[in-house]
């Protein structure tokens, strides 16, 4: 169906004929599966064992950016949160708040991205909700996704499980999503080839945990970036973190932009990079597995957990000096997810 020139109206959120048309033309067309329902709730087979459940809201600006859009981001964010708990993503629900006048063509592109990303992650979108807000009440479209997953056998992850001597890994280069969004806003007139790292990471996590279920911590380095995540882990586990500046992977274009603006990539959001804390003796095995996966071949060991400097993150520079990584403060970039 040709959606060019068509926009969302208040009537599309009123529950009548126009709402049914919106659901049929956009949502059902992309989300249909055996569990997707028109009833008040999806009826689903209950997974055996422990489950994980998470929810997240997405209001990224701009909605479309190099490497993704708010739809892809909404699936990746929830899938990756489940993955951090060692949970296979099974079911998602999604709620849309759409501004009156929003173009159908853009909405269809967003929903299409959600369909493709969910398919790649192996998760089914089973239910949802749509509300239409008046002009100016929201900025285009907001999405909230909730996910349920089954936790793999013999897997238990938590920020409190980090132990002195454990290795600290990142699954890819850092700060790319935050830098991408900054450039897309074009507030500084900087041109650089930076794409968001937005990606669903369950397959990489599954590959690791299938061989090394003893991974202690997995965290999604979204708002606040890797630096904020490491402070959270240090404080939860009552340990310290010692990082090696020269081993932290940063894309050269990201490094150029952040150096120019005086920003630290450690605090810029990632949407396709995880932080892992792994027992030292399992480190090389985890790296080998990550290097074979689609989105994690740039993985690296960036430091280790210490018994000293509890609750703090220390950075060792290339010349051997040490300094405290500043504790996270104000949000560097608003609305990055």
ROPA-414954 format. One record per residue (C-alpha): x, y, z; residue in three letters; residue number from 0. Coordinates in steps of 0.2 Angstrom, whole numbers. Layout:
ROPA-414954
RODO     xx     yy     zz  residu  num
RODO      X      Y      Z     ALA  NUM
...
end
This chain:
ROPA-414954
RODO     xx     yy     zz  residu  num
RODO      0      0      0     UNK    0
RODO      6     17     -5     UNK    1
RODO      8     27     11     UNK    2
RODO     16     43      4     UNK    3
RODO      8     59      9     UNK    4
RODO     -3     50     22     UNK    5
RODO     -1     56     41     UNK    6
RODO     -7     50     58     UNK    7
RODO    -22     59     64     UNK    8
RODO    -30     59     81     UNK    9
RODO    -43     47     74     UNK   10
RODO    -30     34     72     UNK   11
RODO    -29     33     91     UNK   12
RODO    -47     33     95     UNK   13
RODO    -50     15     94     UNK   14
RODO    -62     15     79     UNK   15
RODO    -60     11     60     UNK   16
RODO    -45     22     58     UNK   17
RODO    -36     13     72     UNK   18
RODO    -40     -4     64     UNK   19
RODO    -33      2     48     UNK   20
RODO    -17      8     56     UNK   21
RODO    -14     -8     65     UNK   22
RODO    -18    -18     49     UNK   23
RODO     -8     -8     37     UNK   24
RODO      8     -5     48     UNK   25
RODO      9    -15     63     UNK   26
RODO      1    -32     59     UNK   27
RODO      9    -31     41     UNK   28
RODO     26    -32     49     UNK   29
RODO     23    -40     66     UNK   30
RODO     12    -55     62     UNK   31
RODO     17    -72     70     UNK   32
RODO      8    -86     78     UNK   33
RODO      7    -77     95     UNK   34
RODO      3    -59     88     UNK   35
RODO    -14    -55     95     UNK   36
RODO    -29    -44     92     UNK   37
RODO    -35    -48    109     UNK   38
RODO    -32    -39    125     UNK   39
RODO    -17    -50    129     UNK   40
RODO     -6    -62    121     UNK   41
RODO     -7    -80    127     UNK   42
RODO     10    -88    127     UNK   43
RODO     19   -105    131     UNK   44
RODO     27   -103    148     UNK   45
RODO     46   -106    147     UNK   46
RODO     54   -118    159     UNK   47
RODO     66   -112    172     UNK   48
RODO     70    -94    177     UNK   49
RODO     64    -80    166     UNK   50
RODO     70    -62    164     UNK   51
RODO     59    -47    161     UNK   52
RODO     64    -29    156     UNK   53
RODO     56    -14    149     UNK   54
RODO     63      2    141     UNK   55
RODO     57     18    133     UNK   56
RODO     65     26    118     UNK   57
RODO     64     44    113     UNK   58
RODO     80     46    103     UNK   59
RODO     83     62     93     UNK   60
RODO     85     62     78     UNK   61
RODO     73     47     75     UNK   62
RODO     83     41     60     UNK   63
RODO    102     41     61     UNK   64
RODO    117     33     52     UNK   65
RODO    116     14     56     UNK   66
RODO     98     13     63     UNK   67
RODO     83     22     69     UNK   68
RODO     72     23     84     UNK   69
RODO     63      6     79     UNK   70
RODO     79     -4     77     UNK   71
RODO     85      4     93     UNK   72
RODO     70     -1    103     UNK   73
RODO     72    -19     99     UNK   74
RODO     91    -19    101     UNK   75
RODO     90    -11    118     UNK   76
RODO     77    -23    125     UNK   77
RODO     85    -39    117     UNK   78
RODO    102    -33    124     UNK   79
RODO     96    -30    142     UNK   80
RODO     89    -48    142     UNK   81
RODO    105    -54    135     UNK   82
RODO    115    -46    149     UNK   83
RODO    106    -58    161     UNK   84
RODO    110    -73    150     UNK   85
RODO     92    -74    144     UNK   86
RODO     86    -79    127     UNK   87
RODO     74    -66    121     UNK   88
RODO     57    -74    118     UNK   89
RODO     43    -61    117     UNK   90
RODO     42    -43    116     UNK   91
RODO     28    -30    117     UNK   92
RODO     29    -13    111     UNK   93
RODO     19      3    114     UNK   94
RODO     19     18    103     UNK   95
RODO     15     36    107     UNK   96
RODO     14     45     90     UNK   97
RODO     12     64     87     UNK   98
RODO     -3     69     76     UNK   99
RODO      3     73     59     UNK  100
RODO     18     60     59     UNK  101
RODO     21     53     42     UNK  102
RODO     14     36     39     UNK  103
RODO     29     32     27     UNK  104
RODO     41     36     42     UNK  105
RODO     31     25     54     UNK  106
RODO     32     11     41     UNK  107
RODO     51     12     40     UNK  108
RODO     52     12     59     UNK  109
RODO     41     -3     61     UNK  110
RODO     50    -12     46     UNK  111
RODO     66    -10     55     UNK  112
RODO     59    -17     71     UNK  113
RODO     53    -32     61     UNK  114
RODO     70    -36     53     UNK  115
RODO     79    -33     70     UNK  116
RODO     67    -44     80     UNK  117
RODO     69    -58     66     UNK  118
RODO     88    -57     68     UNK  119
RODO     87    -58     87     UNK  120
RODO     75    -73     86     UNK  121
RODO     62    -64     97     UNK  122
RODO     43    -62     93     UNK  123
RODO     33    -46     95     UNK  124
RODO     17    -53    102     UNK  125
RODO      7    -38    108     UNK  126
RODO      7    -19    108     UNK  127
RODO     -3     -2    110     UNK  128
RODO     -4     14    100     UNK  129
RODO     -9     31    107     UNK  130
RODO     -9     47     96     UNK  131
RODO     -5     63    105     UNK  132
RODO    -10     80     99     UNK  133
RODO      2     91     89     UNK  134
RODO     17     96     99     UNK  135
RODO     13     85    114     UNK  136
RODO     27     73    109     UNK  137
RODO     41     74     97     UNK  138
RODO     36     63     83     UNK  139
RODO     36     45     90     UNK  140
RODO     40     37    107     UNK  141
RODO     42     18    109     UNK  142
RODO     42      8    124     UNK  143
RODO     47    -11    123     UNK  144
RODO     45    -24    136     UNK  145
RODO     54    -41    134     UNK  146
RODO     53    -58    142     UNK  147
RODO     67    -71    140     UNK  148
RODO     72    -88    147     UNK  149
RODO     89    -88    157     UNK  150
RODO    101   -101    151     UNK  151
RODO    104   -115    163     UNK  152
RODO    119   -113    175     UNK  153
RODO    120    -95    171     UNK  154
RODO    119    -81    184     UNK  155
RODO    126    -63    180     UNK  156
RODO    126    -48    191     UNK  157
RODO    136    -33    194     UNK  158
RODO    139    -39    212     UNK  159
RODO    148    -54    206     UNK  160
RODO    164    -46    200     UNK  161
RODO    179    -52    209     UNK  162
RODO    197    -46    211     UNK  163
RODO    208    -53    197     UNK  164
RODO    193    -54    185     UNK  165
RODO    196    -47    167     UNK  166
RODO    186    -33    161     UNK  167
RODO    181    -34    142     UNK  168
RODO    172    -24    130     UNK  169
RODO    164    -33    115     UNK  170
RODO    168    -19    103     UNK  171
RODO    174     -1    101     UNK  172
RODO    166     12    112     UNK  173
RODO    156     28    111     UNK  174
RODO    151     26     93     UNK  175
RODO    132     28     96     UNK  176
RODO    134     44    106     UNK  177
RODO    146     51     94     UNK  178
RODO    134     47     79     UNK  179
RODO    119     55     87     UNK  180
RODO    130     71     91     UNK  181
RODO    135     72     73     UNK  182
RODO    117     69     66     UNK  183
RODO    111     84     76     UNK  184
RODO    124     94     66     UNK  185
RODO    126    107     80     UNK  186
RODO    145    109     77     UNK  187
RODO    147    108     58     UNK  188
RODO    158     93     60     UNK  189
RODO    158     80     46     UNK  190
RODO    164     62     50     UNK  191
RODO    160     45     44     UNK  192
RODO    153     38     61     UNK  193
RODO    139     25     61     UNK  194
RODO    130     20     77     UNK  195
RODO    135      2     83     UNK  196
RODO    116     -2     86     UNK  197
RODO    115    -21     85     UNK  198
RODO    106    -35     93     UNK  199
RODO    119    -45    103     UNK  200
RODO    110    -61    109     UNK  201
RODO    119    -72     97     UNK  202
RODO    136    -67    103     UNK  203
RODO    131    -69    122     UNK  204
RODO    123    -86    118     UNK  205
RODO    139    -91    110     UNK  206
RODO    150    -86    125     UNK  207
RODO    138    -93    138     UNK  208
RODO    136   -109    129     UNK  209
RODO    154   -112    132     UNK  210
RODO    158   -101    147     UNK  211
RODO    143   -100    158     UNK  212
RODO    154    -94    173     UNK  213
RODO    154    -76    165     UNK  214
RODO    152    -65    181     UNK  215
RODO    145    -49    174     UNK  216
RODO    137    -43    157     UNK  217
RODO    132    -25    155     UNK  218
RODO    125    -15    141     UNK  219
RODO    135      1    140     UNK  220
RODO    121     13    134     UNK  221
RODO    117     29    143     UNK  222
RODO    133     35    152     UNK  223
RODO    144     23    142     UNK  224
RODO    157     11    148     UNK  225
RODO    164     23    161     UNK  226
RODO    147     24    170     UNK  227
RODO    144      5    169     UNK  228
RODO    161      2    177     UNK  229
RODO    158     13    191     UNK  230
RODO    141      4    194     UNK  231
RODO    150    -13    194     UNK  232
RODO    164     -7    206     UNK  233
RODO    151      0    218     UNK  234
RODO    139    -15    217     UNK  235
RODO    154    -28    220     UNK  236
RODO    164    -17    232     UNK  237
RODO    179    -19    221     UNK  238
RODO    190     -7    211     UNK  239
RODO    193     -7    192     UNK  240
RODO    210     -4    184     UNK  241
RODO    209      1    166     UNK  242
RODO    223      1    153     UNK  243
RODO    220     17    142     UNK  244
RODO    230     10    127     UNK  245
RODO    220     -6    126     UNK  246
RODO    203      3    125     UNK  247
RODO    196      2    107     UNK  248
RODO    190     18    100     UNK  249
RODO    186     20     81     UNK  250
RODO    198     33     74     UNK  251
RODO    184     44     68     UNK  252
RODO    176     44     85     UNK  253
RODO    193     48     93     UNK  254
RODO    195     63     81     UNK  255
RODO    177     70     85     UNK  256
RODO    179     68    104     UNK  257
RODO    196     75    104     UNK  258
RODO    190     90     94     UNK  259
RODO    176     93    106     UNK  260
RODO    185     89    122     UNK  261
RODO    173     73    126     UNK  262
RODO    178     57    133     UNK  263
RODO    172     41    123     UNK  264
RODO    172     32    140     UNK  265
RODO    156     42    143     UNK  266
RODO    147     41    126     UNK  267
RODO    133     29    123     UNK  268
RODO    136     12    115     UNK  269
RODO    121      2    108     UNK  270
RODO    130    -13    101     UNK  271
RODO    144    -15    114     UNK  272
RODO    144    -24    131     UNK  273
RODO    155    -24    146     UNK  274
RODO    159    -41    152     UNK  275
RODO    168    -46    168     UNK  276
RODO    176    -64    167     UNK  277
RODO    187    -75    177     UNK  278
RODO    205    -72    172     UNK  279
RODO    208    -90    167     UNK  280
RODO    193    -90    155     UNK  281
RODO    197    -73    147     UNK  282
RODO    206    -80    131     UNK  283
RODO    192    -92    128     UNK  284
RODO    179    -79    129     UNK  285
RODO    189    -67    117     UNK  286
RODO    191    -81    104     UNK  287
RODO    172    -84    104     UNK  288
RODO    168    -66    103     UNK  289
RODO    180    -64     88     UNK  290
RODO    170    -76     78     UNK  291
RODO    153    -67     80     UNK  292
RODO    145    -54     68     UNK  293
RODO    146    -39     80     UNK  294
RODO    159    -42     92     UNK  295
RODO    175    -45     82     UNK  296
RODO    183    -29     89     UNK  297
RODO    182    -36    107     UNK  298
RODO    196    -32    119     UNK  299
RODO    202    -34    137     UNK  300
RODO    203    -16    144     UNK  301
RODO    208    -20    162     UNK  302
RODO    204    -30    178     UNK  303
RODO    195    -30    194     UNK  304
RODO    206    -25    210     UNK  305
RODO    204    -27    228     UNK  306
RODO    210     -9    231     UNK  307
RODO    202      7    227     UNK  308
RODO    185      0    231     UNK  309
RODO    171      8    222     UNK  310
RODO    183     18    210     UNK  311
RODO    189     16    193     UNK  312
RODO    207     20    189     UNK  313
RODO    215     23    172     UNK  314
RODO    233     19    168     UNK  315
RODO    240     29    154     UNK  316
RODO    252     24    140     UNK  317
RODO    267     31    150     UNK  318
RODO    262     21    166     UNK  319
RODO    254     35    176     UNK  320
RODO    238     32    185     UNK  321
RODO    223     43    187     UNK  322
RODO    205     41    193     UNK  323
RODO    192     41    180     UNK  324
RODO    180     55    184     UNK  325
RODO    164     49    192     UNK  326
RODO    149     51    179     UNK  327
RODO    140     67    181     UNK  328
RODO    128     76    170     UNK  329
RODO    122     68    154     UNK  330
RODO    134     73    140     UNK  331
RODO    121     70    126     UNK  332
RODO    102     70    130     UNK  333
RODO     91     59    121     UNK  334
RODO    103     46    114     UNK  335
RODO     91     31    116     UNK  336
end
